[in-house]
């Protein structure tokens, strides 16, 4: 099996010293916070096998939380608070300011910019410009639905051509060794999961549009969040469990790192 050393792994996935993805090891090299890779192991009958250690759930949550907070939750909370306190235009400026400050902080510190933050900043910029020009709250919230449909179609197209976008989004939350990505079953998994996410996004767009035309502005902001986050949580659950099942079908033993990490660390 071809393995990357820690420095190569960090470069492959954008890790830098002090970044949210890259961390500095004792030897001075930079490596991702938890690079998914295969560890050689032996079965009870003496056969050689491979073990994939998934990051401990709490550690994964601590890594993913800043990405979600700065790219999704932050702009939403700021927008709603300013919507209540100052009105629609003040909320637009506040959400846009949050996104640019978060993006600027990442760039100034030399940290990797997540796809969520990058796409979110681009989309919120376009939405704000159009909303200020037209003065329409409906158009401001209708634009993300159109964007969601476009992303859904893009995911389907990427799956059809065999280059699923979900691979890139996965690296925002847990980088993977290229040796894993080259496995045929893994590539097929990301193609299927792209179809799943495309379906979820299209369903979300339909439900959000129905809420937009049937709810008040303040109610819509909260109801849309409940629908979007609920569907996203379901899709994440099926993505993780599907990945684990696929790796086991490929003959790989899959375990959470918290149960076996200390055993691997003790090996020479």
N, C-alpha and C positions, 0 to 999 in steps of 0.2 A: 504494500500500500504506500502511496506517495503522501508524505506528511509535510506540512509547512512548519518551519520554526516560528517562534513567537513573533520575531520581528517581521517576517514575511506575512504572517497572518494579519498583523495589525495594518500593514500597508494594503493588503488585499481588500480589507473591509473598512478602510478609512480611519483606523484607530490612530490616535495621536496621544502624546504624553499629556495626561491630565484630562482627557476627553471622557465623555460618558461611555464610549465604547472601549477605548484603549486604557489599560492600566499598566503601571510599571512593576515589573517583577523584581525579585531580589537581585538578579543578575544584571539589572540595568536595562534590559530589553523591554519593549512595549508589546503587550499582547491584549487581545480582546478580553472583556470581563468574563465571558464563558464561551469559548469557541467550541461548538459542537464538532466532535471528531470521534473516530472509532478507536477503541483501546483493545489491544490483543488480549484474549483470555482463553481459558481452557475449560471444556465441559467435564463433567464427572466421569465420562467414559474415555477421557484422554484426547478427544477431538479438539482441534483448534477452532476458536470462534472469535467473535468481535462483540464488544460491549459499547453501547452508546449511553453516556451519562447525560441526562437532561439537567438543566440548572435547577437548584432548589426553588420551589414556588415563591418563597418569600424574597429570595435574591432576584428572581426574574421580575417580580412585581416592583421591587425597588429600582431596577434598571428601566423598566417600561414606564413607570409612573411619571418621571420628568418629561419623557417624550410626549406622553398623552396630555399632561398638564399644560405644557408650553404650546403645543400645536392645536389642541382641541378644547380642553376644559377652560383654560385661561381666557381666550377670546370670548367664549360663550358667557362666562361669569361676569367679565368686565362689561360686555355688551348689555346684559340684562340689568345689572346694577345701574349703569348710566341711563338705560332706557327708562327706568323708574324715576331716577333723580333729575335728569336733565332733558329727556326726550330722545327722539329718534336720531337726530344728527349728532348729538353728543355721544350717543352709544356707538355710532359708526366710527367716529374719530378715536374713541377709547379702544375699541377692538382692533382697529388698524395699528394704533400706537403700540399696543401689546405685542402684536405679531412682529413688527419691525424691531422692537427692543429685544425680543427673544432671538430673532435672527441675527441682529447685530452683536449680541453677547456671544453667541456661538462663534461667529466669524472672528471677533476680536481675540477670543481665547484660543483660537485655532482648533476648535472642536468640530466634530462631524455634524453636519446639518441633516436632521432626519427628513425622510421623504414627506412625513406628515406636516412638519413645520414649513418645508419649502413649498409644497403644493398649497398648503393652507394660506401662506402669505400671498402667493400669487393670486389665488382665487379671491381672497378677501379684499385685495387691492382693486381688482376688476369690479367686484360687487360694489365697493364703496364709491368708486368713480361714477358708475352708472346710477347708483342710488342718489348721489348728490346732484347729478345732472337732471334726473327725472323727478326727484323728490318722492319717489314711490317706495314705500316699505314692501309692497307686494313684489315688485321686481327684485328687491334686495334678497328676499327669501326664495323667490322663484328661481333665481340664477343657480344656487347650489343644487337644486333638483335637476336642472338641465345639465350641470356639471357632473352630477352623480350618474345620470343616464349615459353621458359621454364616457366616463370612466368605466362603467359597466360594459359598454360596447368595446372599449379598448381592451379590457380584461379578456373578453371573449375572443377578440381578434388575436391577442397575444397567445392565448391557448391554442387557437387553430394553427398558428404558424410555429408553434412549439417553443416559444420564448416567453413564458408566463411572467407577467409583472410581479406576481406574488413572491417570486424569489427575492426581488430587491426589497420589498417591504419587510420580508422575514428578517433580513439582515439588520433592520433598525432595532429589532428586539432581541435577536440572538444570532450572531454570526455563525456561519457553518464552514467547515473545512471544504475546500473545493473537491477533495476526494469523495466526500459524501454527495456533493451536488452532481458529480459525474455518474453516479449509479443510475441505471435506467429506471428503476422503480421510483426513485426520488424525483426524477424529471417528470415522470408520468403523474406522480402525486401532485406536483405543483400545477400541472396542466389541469387536473381535475379540480383542484382547490380554487383555481382561477375561475372556473365555471361556477363553483359554489358562491364565491364572493360576488361575481357578476349578477347572479340571481338574487342574492340578498340586497345588493345595492339597488337593483331595479324595483324590488318589492318596497324597499325603504322610500324610494322616490315617489312611488304611487301613494303610499300611506301619508307621507308628509304633504303631498299636494292636496289630498283630501282634507287634512287638518288645516292647511292654509286657507282654504276657501270656506271652512265651516267654523273656525274659532277666532276669538279676539287675538290681537297682537301679543299681549302679555301671556295669555294662555297658550298660544301657539308655540312660543319660545320654549316653555317647559314641556309641553306635550311632544313636540318634535324631539327634544333631547331624550325623553323616556323611550320613544319608539326607536330612535337611532341607536342609542346605547344598548337597548334590549336586544335588537337584532344583531348588533355587533358582537355582543357577549355570546350569543348562540353560535354565530359563525366561528368565533375564536375557539369555543369549546370543541366543535366538530373538526376544526383545523388541527388542534393539538392531538385529540384522540385519534384522528385519522392518520396523522403522521406517525404516531406510536405504533398503530396497527400495521401500517405499511412497512415500517422498519422490521417488525417482528416477522412479517411474511417474507422478508428478504433474508431471514436467518440471523438477524441481529438481536441480541439481548438488550432490552431497553429498561433502564432504571433511573430513578431520581438520584441526583448526585448526593443528596444528604444521607442516603442509605449505604453508599459504597465508596464515597470519595476518600474517606480515611484509609481504606484498604489499598486503594490505588496509590495514594500518596506515600504509603509505607514501602512500596515496591521499589527496588533499585532501578 
